Amino acid sequence: MTSQRDIFLFVALAVAWGTAFGAVEVGLETLPPILFAALRLDGAVLLFVAAVAALGYEWRPRTRADWVTIIVSGGLIVGGHYGLMFLGQSYVSSAVAAIVLSLTPIVTPPLALALLPRERIRAPAVVGLGLGLAGVVTIALSGGSLDGQVVGVALLFGSSLVFAIGSVLTERTRGTLSLLPLQTWAMAVGAAMLHALSFAHPGESAAGFRAALTAETTAALAYLAVVSTAGGFLAYFVLLERVGASELSLVNYASPVIAALVGWALLGETITLATIGGFALIIAGFALCKIDALWKLGAPVVGYGPTRPAAAAARADDIVVDGNVYVAGTDRYTGSMQSAD
């Protein structure tokens, strides 16, 4: 990532996704979490439908693989991920939520290796996974309340797991839909699922919906739909094509910093030393899980190694799961493509 355009897009993406946690915090003051998550997706679906129509994409699913991908993506990657994320953030601060969700690049490779054939996990990745989990436990216990911080962190950890499982399962399907129509279908399915869950949930009621839509809540919803989702996805896929999944995965560790700064400056949130220590453990775990990818990215700077990102160097017989490259018949893997939050 050397061009000014790429650096600008990377910073813009980190800001779009990092500030999303602050917008969620604002909306949760008046809206119930599951309904809020559904409304966020409603706005994004409208924007994506308009984009699909304007660009002339084929939007109709034609094969069984298309429907399987839509259902799994909508149910897990979108509906399950965002539902658990909004529920979890109703217990913890925006910074803690962003930090716990940064665990996703660490839990994805072990799940991929468990579900995909002929793959093994290396010792550094095992240690990295342990460090990442230790970081989450450190953050969870720092709240000191089993009905507060621990519950929220557990829900957020579940959100990262659900996203990772959905990513692995959908990778094995090969449908006919392009990425933009597929994302649109997935968001629509996820939104419908969350609306149904909100309607059935005894603690959520639409009776006071109009009163809950304050000016601040409406602005938060608009920001999440337009900037964090539509704008974030646009920047993400442009960067994915230009710099590769391995380098782009680092945005998952820039976003929590943005979230912490926004929470401190605008929402009056505080960051404890335990939270900082937990984040450091998660970053160390990520480095061990992605040690090959990080070496291939950093080695050319000091005059060693290849010059291409690992994700771009994948051979035809390699297996790629959500941006992670697993070399067929070996124990090597690199890269990560993560969710928009």
PyMOL commands that set and color helices and strands:
alter all, ss='L'
color gray80, all
select helices_A, chain A and resi 4-27+33-55+64-89+94-101+104-115+123-141+149-171+179-200+209-212+215-243+245-248+251-266+273-289+291-302+310-313
alter helices_A, ss='H'
color red, helices_A
select strands_A, chain A and resi 319-321+324-326+333-334
alter strands_A, ss='S'
color yellow, strands_A
deselect
rebuild
show_as cartoon
